[in-house]
Amino acid sequence: MREYLVEYDPEAEIDLILLRNWLIEIGSFGHALEYLRKLKREVAELSYRAGILPESRFHMPKLYHPKAKTMPVGKRKLTVIFHIDGDYVIVDKILPSAMVTY
């Protein structure tokens, strides 16, 4: 099975910052850091799962990249939209799953 390096698009990094700020508002700084640590661990699984996940057939993820793929994370509360570029998995966007309209 092929392994990829996982990279974040600047827009996905902004999504993580916004998520962190929101988690701090509703909880605590420690909770936000722990949640993001777990989330990043799940996203890191794309290094070996990305190749076996199918391309999205839906319109909305393809707004971010024509060969977009999706993966639910955070107990399916969030959806990672990503694409493969050579040896890299590029995380394009991290959205609440309820916002991902197919």
C-alpha positions in Angstrom: 0.0 0.0 0.0 1.3 3.4 -1.0 2.0 6.0 1.7 1.6 9.8 1.2 2.8 12.9 3.0 -0.1 14.9 4.5 0.0 18.6 3.9 -2.6 21.3 4.8 -3.7 24.0 2.3 -3.7 27.4 4.0 -7.5 27.4 3.9 -7.6 24.2 5.9 -5.1 25.6 8.4 -7.5 28.6 8.9 -10.3 26.1 9.4 -8.3 24.5 12.3 -7.6 27.9 13.8 -11.3 28.9 13.7 -12.3 25.5 15.2 -9.7 26.0 18.0 -11.1 29.4 18.8 -14.6 28.2 18.9 -13.7 25.3 21.1 -11.9 27.7 23.5 -15.1 29.9 23.6 -17.4 27.0 24.5 -14.9 25.0 26.7 -11.3 25.5 27.7 -8.0 25.9 26.1 -6.9 22.4 27.2 -10.0 20.8 25.7 -9.5 22.6 22.4 -5.9 21.4 22.2 -6.8 17.8 23.0 -9.6 17.8 20.5 -7.3 19.2 17.7 -4.6 16.7 18.6 -7.1 13.8 18.1 -8.4 15.4 14.9 -4.9 15.8 13.5 -4.2 12.2 14.3 -7.3 11.1 12.3 -6.3 13.3 9.4 -2.8 11.8 9.5 -4.4 8.5 8.7 -4.8 9.8 5.2 -1.2 9.0 4.7 -2.2 5.4 4.1 -6.0 5.6 3.6 -6.1 8.3 0.8 -5.3 5.9 -2.0 -8.2 3.6 -1.2 -10.9 6.2 -0.7 -12.9 6.9 -3.8 -13.2 10.3 -5.5 -16.3 12.2 -4.4 -19.2 11.9 -6.9 -20.8 15.0 -5.4 -20.6 18.6 -6.6 -19.8 20.4 -3.4 -16.4 18.8 -2.6 -15.3 19.3 -6.2 -15.6 23.1 -5.7 -12.3 22.8 -3.8 -10.6 20.4 -6.2 -11.8 18.5 -9.4 -10.5 15.2 -8.0 -11.6 15.8 -4.4 -12.1 13.0 -1.9 -13.8 13.2 1.5 -13.3 11.5 4.8 -15.4 12.0 7.9 -13.5 12.7 11.1 -14.2 13.6 14.7 -17.0 11.0 15.2 -18.4 12.1 11.8 -19.0 15.6 13.0 -16.4 17.0 10.5 -15.6 16.2 6.9 -12.1 16.5 5.5 -12.0 17.4 1.8 -8.7 16.5 0.2 -6.9 15.5 -3.0 -3.8 13.6 -4.0 -1.0 15.4 -5.7 1.9 13.0 -6.5 3.4 11.9 -3.2 1.2 14.3 -1.2 -2.3 14.3 0.2 -3.4 18.0 0.3 -6.1 18.7 2.8 -8.2 21.4 1.1 -10.9 22.1 3.6 -12.3 20.9 7.0 -16.0 21.6 7.4 -18.7 20.6 9.8 -20.4 17.6 8.2 -23.8 19.3 8.3 -22.4 22.0 6.0 -21.2 19.5 3.3 -24.1 19.4 1.0 -23.9 16.7 -1.6 
